[in-house]
């Protein structure tokens, strides 16, 4: 990403990447709910759509930028 003010390249921090990974894993885990619990297909579908929308809405709040590229350990 480029900074709007100075034009320099910005990078996601390692911590921010880890938070985003957790958010993006939420929808696939909701696919397991109908299998683990006695939930109907329609309810599972609504949970999947809801978790997908929730993940998309939350990810921008976890974005932290840095001037230097950080590598995850």
GROMACS elastic network, one bead per residue, 0.5 to 0.9 nm:
[ bonds ]
;  ai    aj funct       b0    kb
    1     8     6  0.84299   500
    1     9     6  0.56661   500
    1    10     6  0.51488   500
    1    11     6  0.65835   500
    1    12     6  0.86257   500
    1    65     6  0.88242   500
    2     5     6  0.88400   500
    2     6     6  0.83136   500
    2     7     6  0.55797   500
    2     8     6  0.55036   500
    2    10     6  0.55246   500
    2    11     6  0.86116   500
    3     6     6  0.57012   500
    3     8     6  0.54794   500
    3     9     6  0.62283   500
    3    10     6  0.63509   500
    4     7     6  0.57173   500
    4     8     6  0.82850   500
    5     8     6  0.83487   500
    6     9     6  0.88931   500
    7    10     6  0.89573   500
    8    67     6  0.79223   500
    9    66     6  0.89195   500
    9    67     6  0.69435   500
    9    68     6  0.87187   500
   10    65     6  0.59252   500
   10    66     6  0.56388   500
   10    67     6  0.51849   500
   10    68     6  0.72426   500
   10    69     6  0.79276   500
   11    64     6  0.82725   500
   11    65     6  0.53043   500
   11    66     6  0.52324   500
   11    67     6  0.62377   500
   11    68     6  0.64054   500
   11    69     6  0.54224   500
   11    70     6  0.76785   500
   12    15     6  0.82625   500
   12    16     6  0.62498   500
   12    17     6  0.65431   500
   12    63     6  0.69357   500
   12    64     6  0.58275   500
   12    66     6  0.62165   500
   12    67     6  0.88600   500
   12    68     6  0.87508   500
   12    69     6  0.71703   500
   12    70     6  0.75365   500
   13    16     6  0.51280   500
   13    17     6  0.63234   500
   13    18     6  0.87702   500
   13    63     6  0.81407   500
   13    64     6  0.59202   500
   13    65     6  0.57789   500
   13    66     6  0.60957   500
   13    68     6  0.84345   500
   13    69     6  0.71546   500
   13    70     6  0.58102   500
   13    71     6  0.80485   500
   13    72     6  0.86247   500
   14    17     6  0.51062   500
   14    18     6  0.63071   500
   14    19     6  0.87800   500
   14    64     6  0.89372   500
   14    69     6  0.85700   500
   14    70     6  0.57335   500
   14    71     6  0.61332   500
   14    72     6  0.52735   500
   14    73     6  0.83684   500
   15    18     6  0.51567   500
   15    19     6  0.63594   500
   15    20     6  0.87290   500
   15    62     6  0.89199   500
   15    64     6  0.80847   500
   15    72     6  0.80697   500
   16    19     6  0.51662   500
   16    20     6  0.62500   500
   16    21     6  0.87155   500
   16    62     6  0.58147   500
   16    63     6  0.56623   500
   16    64     6  0.56267   500
   16    65     6  0.81031   500
   17    20     6  0.50886   500
   17    21     6  0.62435   500
   17    22     6  0.88041   500
   17    62     6  0.83913   500
   17    63     6  0.79737   500
   17    64     6  0.86547   500
   17    72     6  0.82817   500
   18    21     6  0.51248   500
   18    22     6  0.64764   500
   18    23     6  0.88219   500
   18    72     6  0.83074   500
   19    22     6  0.52169   500
   19    23     6  0.63745   500
   19    24     6  0.87862   500
   19    59     6  0.81563   500
   19    62     6  0.65266   500
   19    63     6  0.86533   500
   20    24     6  0.61352   500
   20    25     6  0.85947   500
   20    55     6  0.87026   500
   20    58     6  0.88232   500
   20    59     6  0.60754   500
   20    60     6  0.89940   500
   20    62     6  0.68106   500
   20    63     6  0.80274   500
   21    24     6  0.51704   500
   21    25     6  0.62343   500
   21    26     6  0.89834   500
   22    25     6  0.52149   500
   22    26     6  0.67600   500
   23    26     6  0.55035   500
   23    27     6  0.81991   500
   23    54     6  0.86474   500
   23    55     6  0.54185   500
   23    56     6  0.82831   500
   23    58     6  0.75786   500
   23    59     6  0.68577   500
   24    27     6  0.66656   500
   24    28     6  0.79901   500
   24    52     6  0.81035   500
   24    55     6  0.62841   500
   24    56     6  0.82870   500
   24    59     6  0.84314   500
   25    28     6  0.57005   500
   25    29     6  0.64903   500
   25    55     6  0.87539   500
   26    29     6  0.53646   500
   26    30     6  0.65630   500
   26    48     6  0.88412   500
   26    51     6  0.64457   500
   26    52     6  0.75163   500
   26    54     6  0.89584   500
   26    55     6  0.71069   500
   27    30     6  0.52087   500
   27    31     6  0.69215   500
   27    47     6  0.83551   500
   27    48     6  0.56999   500
   27    49     6  0.78402   500
   27    50     6  0.84086   500
   27    51     6  0.52686   500
   27    52     6  0.53598   500
   27    53     6  0.89899   500
   27    55     6  0.76739   500
   28    31     6  0.53261   500
   28    32     6  0.74283   500
   28    48     6  0.78240   500
   28    51     6  0.89607   500
   28    52     6  0.88815   500
   29    32     6  0.54652   500
   29    33     6  0.72228   500
   29    48     6  0.87303   500
   30    33     6  0.53026   500
   30    34     6  0.79606   500
   30    44     6  0.73331   500
   30    45     6  0.88694   500
   30    47     6  0.66199   500
   30    48     6  0.56932   500
   30    51     6  0.73702   500
   31    34     6  0.67418   500
   31    35     6  0.77701   500
   31    44     6  0.70457   500
   31    45     6  0.82376   500
   31    47     6  0.84518   500
   31    48     6  0.66424   500
   32    35     6  0.52643   500
   32    36     6  0.61979   500
   32    37     6  0.85382   500
   32    44     6  0.88367   500
   33    36     6  0.51620   500
   33    37     6  0.57998   500
   33    38     6  0.82514   500
   33    39     6  0.72105   500
   33    44     6  0.69880   500
   33    47     6  0.88869   500
   34    37     6  0.53416   500
   34    38     6  0.60159   500
   34    40     6  0.66301   500
   34    41     6  0.69608   500
   34    43     6  0.83158   500
   34    44     6  0.58849   500
   35    38     6  0.71307   500
   35    39     6  0.77207   500
   36    39     6  0.83776   500
   39    42     6  0.83497   500
   39    43     6  0.64278   500
   39    44     6  0.64988   500
   40    43     6  0.53375   500
   40    44     6  0.62472   500
   40    45     6  0.86351   500
   41    44     6  0.50524   500
   41    45     6  0.60729   500
   41    46     6  0.86802   500
   42    46     6  0.62525   500
   42    47     6  0.86074   500
   43    46     6  0.51393   500
   43    47     6  0.61865   500
   43    48     6  0.86041   500
   44    48     6  0.61125   500
   44    49     6  0.86623   500
   45    48     6  0.50297   500
   45    49     6  0.62395   500
   45    50     6  0.84938   500
   46    49     6  0.51407   500
   46    50     6  0.59541   500
   46    51     6  0.84623   500
   47    50     6  0.50149   500
   47    51     6  0.59622   500
   47    52     6  0.84225   500
   48    51     6  0.52263   500
   48    52     6  0.61031   500
   48    53     6  0.86591   500
   49    52     6  0.50887   500
   49    53     6  0.62255   500
   49    54     6  0.85431   500
   50    53     6  0.51948   500
   50    54     6  0.60406   500
   50    55     6  0.85729   500
   51    55     6  0.60379   500
   51    56     6  0.85736   500
   52    55     6  0.52001   500
   52    56     6  0.63076   500
   52    57     6  0.87226   500
   53    56     6  0.51201   500
   53    57     6  0.61855   500
   53    58     6  0.86396   500
   54    57     6  0.51356   500
   54    58     6  0.61015   500
   54    59     6  0.86415   500
   55    58     6  0.51925   500
   55    59     6  0.60780   500
   56    59     6  0.56309   500
   56    60     6  0.77227   500
   57    60     6  0.67602   500
   57    61     6  0.80415   500
   58    61     6  0.56092   500
   58    62     6  0.69814   500
   59    62     6  0.53008   500
   59    63     6  0.67385   500
   60    63     6  0.53329   500
   60    64     6  0.89299   500
   61    64     6  0.83055   500
   65    68     6  0.87629   500
   66    69     6  0.70135   500
   66    70     6  0.82495   500
